[in-house]
Amino acid sequence: MINLKKYMKTRLALSIINYKKHRFEILYYFLLLLLSIFFHYGHALNADEGVVLNGAWNLLNNQRLYIDFVEIIPPGSFYLIYWGFKIFGAEYYVANIISLLLVFGSAIGIYKSLNLIKKQQFNLLLPIIFVLSLAGLPIINHNLYNSFFIIWAVYFFILGLNKEKTLPFCMSGFFGGLAIIFLQQKGLAFWAASILFLFIYWIIKKEKEYFIKIINYVIFSLIPILVVLLSWPINILYHNLITFPMFNYWDVNKTPLYVFFIVLLIFLYFLYQLKNKSQEISYLLFIQFFLLMTTLPLPDFYHVVLIVFPLLILSPTLYSVHNRWHKTTVVIILLAFTVLRFLYTLPTFEFFYNYKKDNPNWMEYIKKECPGKYIYSAPFFPNLYFETKKINATPFGLLIEGYSTKEQFGEALISFKRNNPDCAVLIYYPSIENKFKHQGKNVLETYIINNYEFISNENDISIYKNRNIYYQNE
């Protein structure tokens, strides 16, 4: 018979020993969590975050993704936040907490991967830089969620190479599959690169273990993918997630390539210095190239910084192969980046910028004077639906000329007339006209301007009200 008292004492003693052994690591994780909260809780909500918030809000209102409302990204992000809303309520802080926990989890994944390559004190700095690099940027966003799963897929892949075991490749494949259902092009590029890497080594070394690893990786990656494929008709998924974004997205998001080329030069330097170092390092360099190529449609700072974590993981290795002067220079550059990024981010924090306080007039007007179920915000401000707790009068959260088709504008107009929203909001902030070349010369916005009463214009935000309701109130 088990002596319960003795057993409990033994378990307690083991827990104390285990805590002392990992005390520093636990304290470091706590620091990362605090930094994630400090830099990412309460920043101003923006339109890029509105995509996920609006999708989750639509699901909460029993609308069917890809059928009742149109999106060009996979369902993972929408359902992640939707389940959060279902459990804790449809509030911004719920989505924000889920997202900052994924920032924190990504930092831990980077730290654990760093220790698999080489354990040293320098590793402590890099996850902190990752957390800081995203400060003030959209975190309620499919790009961040996708990166979280890729980071952990990389960790398990490196673990498999390091330990020469099969189970980590199963885990890597599963996380790689999850990455695809959060963002298709980046997830698929990473998935294909990982399989290709194993295939190349299988051909070179002619060892059947690599083939077994490929099979396990593919099988486990298919689990989350099949869940999606079985939930919607294939033709709907193919049109929304493959063909339409492939042939329309590039023209809309024309962005200067200077960030891309800077990172490409850094990558080539890493490649030159670290080639032929080890299998794990070769893998990180291999996937870094593929991930960098996925940013070409939109190579801005945000999208690039989310995919350069392989270079972060490789930085200590590069750091260790150079002389003292070079090491000091690397540390100074990293610390300078950290300080400058912090100072640049300060104005976005809630104690400097309160979104609700700085934008009270038009938002409060809509909540008070537009009581109906539907509203319309164009051409791209989807967070308005979530913030006002109203439904989009059209199936489209994004209707931008040059991206959306005439047929889509026509379909949106039919839906708009049928739902007859109390108000419409046309928001022409500078990048809409300059970057996206949107002029507002389409059938839907023309109809709104000609048939709705103009109420006010504030900070590029024009409010129009249904004339029947407007004159009734008058």
C-alpha positions in Angstrom: 0.0 0.0 0.0 1.3 3.5 -0.9 2.3 5.7 2.0 0.4 8.9 0.9 2.2 11.1 3.4 5.6 9.9 2.3 4.6 10.2 -1.3 3.4 13.8 -0.9 6.6 14.8 0.9 8.6 13.3 -2.0 6.6 15.1 -4.6 7.0 18.4 -2.7 10.7 17.9 -2.4 11.0 17.1 -6.1 8.9 20.2 -6.9 11.2 22.4 -4.8 14.3 20.9 -6.4 12.8 21.3 -9.9 11.9 25.0 -9.1 15.4 25.8 -7.9 16.8 24.1 -11.0 14.6 26.2 -13.3 14.2 29.3 -11.2 16.1 31.6 -13.5 14.3 30.3 -16.6 10.9 30.8 -14.8 11.8 34.4 -13.8 13.0 35.1 -17.4 9.7 33.9 -18.8 7.9 36.1 -16.3 9.9 39.1 -17.5 9.0 38.2 -21.1 5.3 38.1 -20.1 5.5 41.5 -18.4 7.2 43.0 -21.5 4.6 41.5 -23.8 1.9 43.0 -21.6 3.6 46.4 -21.4 4.3 46.7 -25.1 1.1 45.2 -26.5 -1.8 45.9 -24.2 -3.9 48.9 -24.9 -2.4 50.2 -28.1 -4.7 51.9 -30.7 -7.0 49.5 -32.6 -6.4 49.8 -36.3 -8.0 48.5 -39.5 -5.6 45.6 -39.9 -6.8 44.2 -36.5 -10.4 44.9 -37.6 -10.2 42.2 -40.2 -9.9 39.4 -37.6 -12.3 41.2 -35.1 -14.9 41.7 -37.7 -14.6 38.1 -38.9 -15.0 36.8 -35.4 -17.9 39.2 -34.7 -19.7 37.9 -37.9 -19.3 34.3 -36.7 -20.7 35.3 -33.3 -23.7 36.6 -35.2 -24.3 33.3 -37.0 -22.8 34.4 -40.3 -21.0 31.7 -42.4 -17.4 32.4 -43.3 -16.8 32.5 -47.2 -20.6 32.2 -47.7 -22.3 35.0 -45.9 -19.2 37.2 -45.8 -16.1 37.2 -48.0 -12.5 36.9 -46.7 -9.2 36.0 -48.5 -7.5 34.4 -45.4 -8.0 31.0 -43.9 -10.4 30.5 -41.0 -7.9 30.0 -38.1 -7.7 33.6 -36.9 -11.4 34.2 -37.1 -12.3 31.1 -35.1 -9.5 31.6 -32.5 -11.0 35.0 -31.6 -14.5 33.7 -32.0 -14.0 31.0 -29.4 -12.5 33.7 -27.1 -15.6 35.8 -27.6 -17.9 32.8 -26.9 -16.2 32.1 -23.6 -15.3 35.5 -22.3 -17.5 37.9 -24.2 -17.1 40.0 -27.4 -14.8 42.6 -26.0 -11.6 44.1 -27.4 -9.5 43.1 -24.3 -10.3 39.4 -25.0 -8.8 39.4 -28.5 -5.9 41.6 -27.2 -5.0 39.2 -24.3 -5.2 36.2 -26.7 -2.9 37.9 -29.1 -0.3 39.2 -26.5 -0.2 35.6 -25.1 0.8 34.5 -28.6 3.5 37.2 -28.7 4.7 35.9 -25.4 4.5 32.3 -26.7 6.4 33.2 -29.8 9.2 34.7 -27.7 9.4 31.5 -25.6 9.6 29.5 -28.8 12.5 31.6 -30.1 14.3 31.3 -26.7 13.9 27.5 -26.6 15.2 27.3 -30.2 18.2 29.5 -29.4 19.1 27.1 -26.6 18.9 24.1 -28.9 21.4 25.7 -31.2 23.8 27.0 -28.5 23.2 27.9 -24.9 24.7 31.2 -23.8 23.7 34.4 -22.0 23.5 36.3 -25.3 20.3 34.3 -26.0 18.4 36.2 -23.3 18.5 39.4 -25.3 17.0 38.2 -28.6 13.4 37.2 -27.5 13.2 40.6 -25.8 14.1 42.2 -29.1 11.4 40.2 -30.8 8.7 41.3 -28.4 9.9 44.9 -28.7 10.1 44.8 -32.5 6.3 44.3 -32.7 5.4 47.1 -30.2 2.8 49.4 -31.6 2.1 47.1 -34.5 -1.1 45.0 -35.1 -1.1 41.9 -33.0 -4.8 40.9 -33.4 -3.8 39.7 -36.8 -3.4 36.5 -38.8 0.2 37.3 -39.7 1.2 37.2 -36.0 -0.8 34.0 -35.3 0.7 32.3 -38.3 4.2 33.2 -37.1 3.5 31.8 -33.7 2.8 28.3 -35.2 5.8 28.5 -37.6 8.1 29.4 -34.7 7.0 26.4 -32.7 7.1 24.2 -35.8 10.7 25.3 -36.3 11.5 24.5 -32.6 10.2 20.9 -33.0 12.0 20.5 -36.3 15.3 21.6 -34.8 14.7 19.3 -31.8 14.1 16.4 -34.2 17.4 17.2 -36.1 19.2 17.6 -32.8 17.9 14.5 -31.1 17.5 12.4 -34.2 14.0 11.3 -33.2 10.8 11.1 -35.2 8.2 12.4 -32.7 9.4 16.0 -32.9 8.8 15.9 -36.7 5.2 14.9 -36.0 4.8 17.9 -33.8 6.5 20.1 -36.3 4.2 18.9 -39.0 1.1 19.5 -36.9 2.2 23.1 -36.0 3.1 23.6 -39.7 -0.4 22.5 -40.7 -1.9 24.9 -38.2 0.3 27.7 -39.7 -1.4 27.1 -43.1 -4.9 27.5 -41.7 -3.9 30.8 -40.3 -2.2 32.2 -43.4 -2.1 30.2 -46.5 0.9 31.5 -48.6 3.4 31.8 -45.7 2.2 28.6 -44.1 2.5 26.7 -47.4 5.9 28.1 -48.2 7.2 27.1 -44.8 5.6 23.6 -45.1 7.1 23.0 -48.5 10.5 24.3 -47.5 10.6 21.9 -44.5 9.6 18.9 -46.6 12.1 19.9 -49.3 14.9 20.2 -46.8 14.3 16.6 -45.5 14.0 15.4 -49.1 17.3 16.9 -50.1 19.0 15.2 -47.1 17.3 12.0 -47.9 18.7 12.1 -51.5 22.2 13.1 -50.3 22.6 10.7 -47.4 20.4 7.9 -48.8 19.1 7.1 -45.3 15.5 5.9 -45.0 15.1 7.7 -41.6 14.7 10.9 -43.6 11.9 9.4 -45.7 10.1 8.3 -42.5 10.5 11.8 -41.1 8.9 13.2 -44.3 6.0 10.8 -44.0 5.3 11.7 -40.4 5.7 15.4 -41.0 3.2 15.3 -43.9 0.6 13.1 -42.1 0.5 15.2 -39.0 0.4 18.4 -41.0 -2.7 17.2 -42.8 -4.7 16.9 -39.6 -5.7 20.6 -39.3 -5.7 21.1 -43.0 -8.3 18.3 -43.5 -10.5 19.9 -40.9 -10.7 23.0 -43.0 -11.1 21.1 -46.3 -14.0 19.1 -44.9 -15.8 22.2 -43.5 -16.3 24.1 -46.8 -16.8 23.2 -50.5 -13.4 22.9 -52.2 -14.4 25.4 -55.0 -15.3 28.1 -52.4 -12.0 27.7 -50.6 -10.0 27.6 -53.9 -11.6 30.8 -55.1 -11.4 32.8 -51.8 -8.0 31.6 -50.6 -6.0 30.8 -53.8 -7.2 32.3 -57.1 -8.7 35.7 -56.0 -5.8 36.9 -53.7 -3.2 35.5 -56.2 -4.5 37.6 -59.1 -5.6 40.7 -57.2 -3.5 41.2 -54.1 -0.2 42.3 -55.7 -1.7 45.4 -57.5 -3.2 46.7 -54.3 -0.3 46.4 -51.9 2.6 48.1 -53.8 5.2 48.8 -51.2 8.8 50.0 -51.5 11.3 47.1 -51.3 14.0 48.8 -49.2 13.1 46.8 -46.0 13.1 43.6 -48.0 16.6 44.3 -49.6 18.1 45.3 -46.2 17.0 42.0 -44.7 18.1 40.1 -47.8 21.6 41.6 -47.5 21.7 40.6 -43.8 20.6 37.1 -44.8 23.3 36.8 -47.4 25.9 37.8 -44.8 24.6 35.1 -42.4 24.6 32.6 -45.3 28.3 33.5 -46.1 29.4 33.3 -42.5 27.5 30.2 -41.3 27.3 27.9 -44.4 28.2 24.3 -43.7 28.1 24.8 -39.9 25.5 22.1 -39.0 22.2 20.6 -40.1 20.2 22.8 -37.8 21.8 26.0 -39.0 21.4 24.9 -42.6 17.7 24.4 -42.0 17.2 27.8 -40.4 19.0 29.5 -43.3 16.9 27.4 -45.8 13.5 28.3 -44.4 14.6 32.0 -43.8 15.0 32.3 -47.6 11.6 30.9 -48.3 9.9 33.0 -45.6 11.6 36.1 -46.9 10.2 35.5 -50.4 6.7 35.3 -49.0 6.9 39.0 -48.0 7.4 40.2 -51.6 3.7 41.0 -52.1 3.8 43.3 -49.0 7.4 43.8 -47.8 6.8 46.5 -45.1 8.4 46.5 -41.7 5.6 44.6 -40.0 5.4 41.7 -42.4 9.2 41.4 -42.6 9.9 41.5 -38.9 7.5 38.6 -38.3 9.5 36.3 -40.5 13.2 37.1 -39.5 13.2 35.0 -36.3 15.5 32.4 -38.0 18.1 35.1 -38.2 17.5 36.0 -34.5 18.0 32.3 -33.6 21.2 32.3 -35.7 22.6 35.5 -34.2 24.4 33.9 -31.2 26.1 31.5 -33.6 27.3 34.4 -35.8 28.2 36.3 -32.6 30.5 33.5 -31.5 32.5 33.2 -34.7 33.9 36.7 -34.6 36.5 38.7 -32.6 35.7 40.9 -29.6 35.4 44.1 -31.6 32.8 42.5 -33.9 30.8 41.1 -30.9 30.8 44.5 -29.2 29.5 46.1 -32.5 26.7 43.5 -32.8 25.6 44.2 -29.2 25.7 48.0 -29.7 23.6 47.7 -32.9 21.0 45.4 -31.2 20.8 47.7 -28.1 20.5 50.8 -30.3 17.6 49.2 -32.2 16.0 48.3 -28.9 16.2 51.8 -27.5 15.1 53.5 -30.8 12.2 51.1 -31.3 11.1 51.7 -27.7 11.1 55.5 -28.2 9.3 55.2 -31.5 6.6 53.1 -30.0 5.9 55.2 -26.9 3.3 57.5 -28.6 1.2 54.4 -29.5 0.7 53.4 -25.9 -2.6 54.0 -24.2 -1.3 56.5 -21.7 -0.2 58.7 -24.7 -2.9 57.8 -27.2 -6.4 56.8 -26.1 -8.3 55.7 -29.2 -11.7 56.2 -27.6 -10.8 59.6 -26.1 -9.2 61.0 -29.3 -12.1 59.8 -31.6 -15.2 60.4 -29.5 -17.4 62.5 -31.8 -18.1 60.4 -34.9 -18.0 57.1 -33.1 -20.5 58.2 -30.4 -22.7 59.7 -33.1 -22.9 56.4 -34.9 -23.7 54.5 -31.7 -26.5 57.0 -30.8 -28.0 58.1 -34.1 -27.6 54.8 -36.0 -29.5 52.3 -33.9 -30.2 49.7 -36.6 -28.5 46.3 -37.0 -26.6 47.2 -40.1 -24.0 49.8 -41.0 -21.5 50.1 -43.8 -17.8 51.3 -43.6 -15.8 51.8 -46.8 -13.5 51.2 -48.4 -11.5 49.5 -45.6 -12.2 50.1 -41.9 -13.6 46.8 -40.7 -13.0 47.4 -37.0 -15.9 49.8 -37.1 -18.4 46.9 -37.2 -16.9 45.3 -34.1 -16.6 48.6 -32.2 -20.2 49.6 -32.9 -21.5 46.0 -32.5 -23.2 46.2 -35.9 -23.2 44.0 -39.0 -21.7 44.9 -42.4 -24.6 45.7 -44.8 -22.5 44.0 -47.6 -20.6 40.7 -47.7 -17.3 42.5 -48.2 -15.1 44.0 -45.5 -12.7 45.2 -48.2 -13.9 47.0 -51.4 -11.0 48.8 -53.0 -10.9 49.8 -56.7 -8.3 47.9 -58.6 -8.6 45.0 -56.1 -12.3 44.3 -56.0 -14.1 43.5 -59.2 -17.1 45.4 -60.7 -19.2 42.4 -60.1 -18.3 42.5 -56.4 -19.2 46.2 -56.2 -22.5 45.4 -57.9 -23.2 42.5 -55.5 -22.3 44.8 -52.5 -24.8 47.4 -53.8 -27.6 44.9 -54.0 -26.9 43.7 -50.5 -26.6 47.3 -49.3 -30.0 48.2 -50.6 -31.6 45.1 -49.2 -30.2 45.6 -45.7 -30.8 49.4 -45.9 -28.4 50.5 -43.1 -29.1 53.6 -41.0 -25.6 55.0 -41.7 -22.6 54.6 -44.0 -19.1 55.8 -43.2 -16.6 56.6 -46.0 -13.1 56.8 -44.7 -10.5 58.1 -47.1 -7.3 58.2 -45.0 -4.2 59.1 -47.1 -2.9 55.6 -47.8 -6.3 54.7 -49.4 -5.8 57.3 -52.1 -2.0 57.3 -52.4 -1.1 53.6 -51.8 -4.2 51.8 -53.0 -5.3 54.4 -55.6 -8.9 54.3 -54.5 -10.9 57.2 -55.8 -14.4 56.3 -54.6 -15.7 56.1 -58.2 -17.8 52.9 -57.9 -21.5 52.1 -58.0 -21.7 51.6 -54.2 -20.1 54.7 -52.9 -21.7 56.8 -55.7 -25.1 55.4 -54.5 -24.3 56.3 -50.9 -23.3 59.9 -51.8 -26.3 60.5 -54.0 -29.0 58.8 -51.7 -27.8 59.4 -48.2 -27.7 62.6 -46.2 -24.2 63.9 -45.6 -23.8 64.6 -41.8 -20.1 65.5 -41.1 -16.5 65.1 -42.0 -13.9 64.6 -39.4 -10.3 63.5 -39.9 -11.0 62.0 -43.4 -14.1 60.3 -41.9 -17.4 61.2 -43.7 -20.7 60.1 -42.1 -23.8 59.6 -44.2 -27.3 58.9 -42.8 -30.3 57.2 -44.4 -32.5 60.1 -45.6 -35.7 58.5 -44.4 -34.4 58.2 -40.9 -32.7 61.6 -41.0 -35.8 63.5 -42.0 -38.0 61.5 -39.6 -35.8 62.7 -36.8 -35.8 66.2 -38.1 
